[in-house]
């Protein structure tokens, strides 16, 4: 009797664990790209070169992230785009989502 119940419930347990892992990976990716875009925007606003800010943002972001920096009317906007993937080798493509984070900072006077 226990075997039949376990065989019935086990797939739901695996699906629930997989769902939780997916949600955590989405949150982790969003936090990483938000931190990267914020740090890069601060760097450019302070007067650091945009190339240095891009390299810092790429270093702090997940692999394959794309960074764009624009400056207009005294405001610096940095946008980081990355794909969220589940950290399980065989399921890394399942549930992958493209996530974006933008940060804006006012340019500082020297």
Secondary structure, 3 states (H helix, E strand, C coil): CHHHHHHHHHHHHHHHHHHHHHHHHHHHHHHHHHHHHHHHHHHHHHCCCHHHHHHHHHHHCCCCCEEEEEEECCEEEEEEEEEECCCCHHHCCCCCEEEEEEEEEECCCC
